[in-house]
């Protein structure tokens, strides 16, 4: 585990239940013990810990997320540094943080829903008093928690990505404009794609993380703070693997959420930007021009359009930024949660 045994509290260490007795054996320490909720810790503390983890994860890596969004939304190939310079030229450094307040606020209730649903699901579906490993039931708990999280965060993510594209005067202007021109359904148009991405993403992250912990024999390090950095390493690597595998669905989600931002400048057959920006960059956000009508209505239609226009390579846009984003984000999220719980 990542904490000394005494940190778990007297009520936990003095319990006489079979599960606690098994965890307490020095020669057969359970490597999953650090992930088990301490019964002496109130739920509100877990909710606050989860919210802190979410805020740190989203805000800390937001500039990279902005670059990733721009790359994936562009119909023409663009590079990381080229995108970074274009955003910086448009609005300075704060252009890279545009939309961060929206996701910062949204991730708090989303993560409360995530951990709240997970705790309720565990109570309902898992055998809390037994020692049997129940991976399928645990996966169901994770899937239900992801559903609760994404149902809250998806509308916020739509607004965030629209702002990242450089459009609108602010968050309220963005929300009102989307509602007037596209209706309430525009905020949830990408929810099926988001769920199709995040459910396997979480599954891959957990599976990779547990495999890496076994490969690195972390159970042999014991329950000491000295082992904590290795959990950050395994979580970060696992996040990178899961992010790379689920990238095509992330591209589809970005296209669904930012499709109204595409305009056609002079000098490029299909780009983001204005005519004046065509000479300096492949695309730039056109904040003054109105969004175009939505092109895609769902997952299948978006996949077909990307495949027809850009081929298989179009689904792998933004691989570098996504991996760069996912690796520290996974480490930050897990590390913050375990530190503040």
Secondary structure, DSSP 8 states (H G I E B T S, - for coil): --S-GGGG-HHHHT--SHHHHHHH-STT--TTGGGS--TTS-HHHHHHHHHHHHHHHHHHTHHHHHHHHHHHH-SS---HHHHHHHHHHHH-GGGGGTTHHHHHHHHHHHHHHHHHHHHHHHHHHS-TT-----HHHHHHHHHHHHHHHHHHHHHHHHHHHHHHTT-SSSHHHHHHHHHHHH-GGGGTTTHHHHHHHHHHHHHHHHHHHHHHHHHTTGGGG-SSGGGHHHHHHHHHHHHHHHHHHTHHHHHHHHHHHHGGG----TT-SS-SS-GGGTTT-S----TTS--------SHHHHHHHHHHHH-GGGGGTTHHHHHHHHHHHHHHHHHHHHHH-
